[in-house]
Amino acid sequence: MGETLLLPLVRGVAGKAADALIETMTRMCGLDDDRQTLERHLLAIECKLANAEERSETNNYVKSWMNELKFIAYEANDVLDDFQYEALRRQSTIGKSTTRKVLSYITHSSPLLFCFEMSKKLKTVLEKINKLVEEMNKLGLENSVQRGSNNILGGRRTQN
């Protein structure tokens, strides 16, 4: 039954990938294309999760795929958290004196070093997600989640 928590996890990580603060940081590091790819892949996976959950009850390969997805989603969340933390840290230094900014730049981590480290982390997560998407396509999972559906009130249609 732990699989039922996978949909909110994937949805949350996809939402975090679309966050404006994270988008700004990835753009500054030249990684915005990778962030967008991560977001798109997570949204594609999200659309097929309900079908995967159904099939995981009888197919151990699908169950294993979902377990791997869970670990990679947490890893992606951690990488996005690092971008978010760095963006907030940089915002907090805006009002500091020039001397403190220089010391912070030297002692904490330089923006170039941060971008280099995050590039490796994001690309590693993206490679893993790409592999899962390939496997998902081979499994022939069907779309089961419709984002932005007009049918919001629990299956009942309303008339105006």
C-alpha positions in Angstrom: 0.0 0.0 0.0 3.0 2.3 0.1 2.6 2.8 -3.6 -0.4 5.1 -3.0 2.0 7.7 -1.6 4.0 7.7 -4.7 1.6 9.9 -6.7 1.7 12.8 -4.3 5.5 12.5 -4.0 6.1 12.6 -7.8 3.5 15.4 -8.1 5.3 17.4 -5.4 8.7 17.0 -6.9 7.4 18.0 -10.4 5.8 21.1 -8.8 9.0 21.9 -7.0 10.9 21.6 -10.4 8.5 24.3 -11.7 9.1 26.6 -8.7 10.2 30.1 -9.8 13.1 30.2 -7.3 14.5 27.0 -8.5 14.0 28.0 -12.1 16.0 31.2 -11.5 18.9 29.2 -9.9 19.0 26.6 -12.6 19.0 29.4 -15.3 21.9 31.1 -13.5 23.8 27.8 -13.6 23.0 27.1 -17.2 20.9 24.1 -16.1 17.4 25.2 -17.0 17.0 22.8 -19.9 17.8 19.9 -17.5 15.4 21.2 -15.0 12.6 21.5 -17.6 13.4 17.9 -18.8 13.2 16.7 -15.3 9.8 18.4 -14.8 8.4 17.0 -18.1 9.6 13.5 -17.3 8.0 13.6 -13.8 4.7 14.8 -15.3 4.8 12.0 -17.8 5.4 9.5 -15.1 2.7 11.0 -13.0 0.1 10.4 -15.7 0.9 6.7 -15.7 1.2 6.0 -12.0 -2.3 4.8 -11.3 -2.0 2.2 -14.0 1.4 1.2 -12.7 0.0 0.8 -9.2 -2.8 -1.5 -10.6 -0.3 -3.6 -12.5 2.2 -3.7 -9.6 -0.3 -6.0 -7.7 0.4 -8.8 -10.2 3.6 -7.8 -11.9 6.8 -7.8 -9.7 8.8 -5.9 -12.4 6.3 -3.0 -12.2 6.5 -3.1 -8.4 10.3 -3.0 -8.6 10.1 -0.1 -11.1 7.8 1.9 -8.7 10.2 1.2 -5.8 13.1 2.6 -7.9 11.0 5.6 -8.9 10.4 6.3 -5.2 14.1 6.5 -4.4 14.9 8.6 -7.5 12.0 11.0 -6.7 13.5 11.5 -3.2 16.9 12.1 -4.8 15.5 14.6 -7.2 13.7 16.3 -4.4 17.0 16.6 -2.5 18.7 18.2 -5.5 15.9 20.7 -5.9 16.1 21.5 -2.2 19.8 22.3 -2.7 18.9 24.8 -5.4 16.2 26.3 -3.3 18.5 26.6 -0.3 21.2 28.3 -2.3 18.7 30.8 -3.8 17.5 31.7 -0.3 21.0 31.9 1.0 21.9 34.3 -1.8 18.8 36.4 -1.1 19.8 36.7 2.5 23.2 38.2 1.6 21.7 41.1 -0.4 21.7 43.5 2.6 25.2 42.5 3.8 28.3 44.7 3.5 30.7 44.1 0.6 33.3 42.7 3.0 30.9 40.1 4.4 29.8 39.2 0.9 33.4 38.6 -0.2 34.1 36.5 2.9 30.9 34.5 2.4 31.9 34.0 -1.3 35.3 32.7 -0.3 34.4 30.6 2.7 31.0 29.1 1.9 31.0 28.1 -1.7 31.6 30.1 -4.8 28.8 30.3 -7.3 30.9 28.5 -9.9 31.6 25.6 -7.5 28.0 25.4 -6.6 26.9 25.3 -10.2 29.5 22.7 -11.1 28.5 20.4 -8.2 24.8 20.9 -8.9 25.3 20.2 -12.6 26.7 16.8 -11.7 23.9 16.0 -9.3 21.1 17.1 -11.6 22.5 15.2 -14.6 22.8 12.1 -12.5 19.2 12.3 -11.4 18.1 13.1 -14.9 20.0 10.0 -16.3 18.1 7.8 -13.7 14.8 9.4 -14.6 15.5 8.9 -18.3 16.1 5.2 -17.7 12.8 4.9 -15.7 10.9 6.7 -18.5 12.4 4.2 -21.1 11.4 1.3 -18.9 7.9 2.9 -18.4 7.5 3.1 -22.1 8.5 -0.6 -22.5 6.0 -1.6 -19.9 3.2 0.0 -21.9 1.6 1.8 -19.0 -1.5 3.7 -19.9 -2.3 7.3 -19.0 -4.5 7.4 -16.0 -4.2 10.9 -14.5 -5.8 13.8 -16.2 -4.4 17.1 -15.0 -6.7 20.1 -15.1 -9.9 18.0 -15.6 -13.2 19.9 -15.7 -14.7 17.1 -13.6 -13.6 18.5 -10.2 -16.5 17.6 -7.9 -15.9 13.9 -7.3 -17.3 12.5 -10.5 -20.4 14.7 -10.8 -20.9 17.2 -13.5 -22.5 20.5 -12.6 -24.6 22.7 -14.8 -24.6 26.5 -14.9 
